[in-house]
């Protein structure tokens, strides 16, 4: 899953497009259950899948293993979702 560093660092426009897209998705969560921003969740999920993640466990591992990098490109106010 090394591709994320190259992909995001060299694709500022792609990152912004993904975040813009994520912000347009309808929000169905209850306000009191919104610990993480939806755009952070969508971005991490899409980046993980682009880098080869096949399961939710792979996506979670991706988020944890790229935590420092993801903190530099996302808000992640409450850590990795």
Secondary structure, DSSP 4 states (H G I P E B T S, - for coil): -THHHHHHHT-HHHHHHHHHHHHHS---S-GGG--S-HHHHHHHHHHHHHTT--SHHHHHHHHHHTHHHHHHHS--TTS--
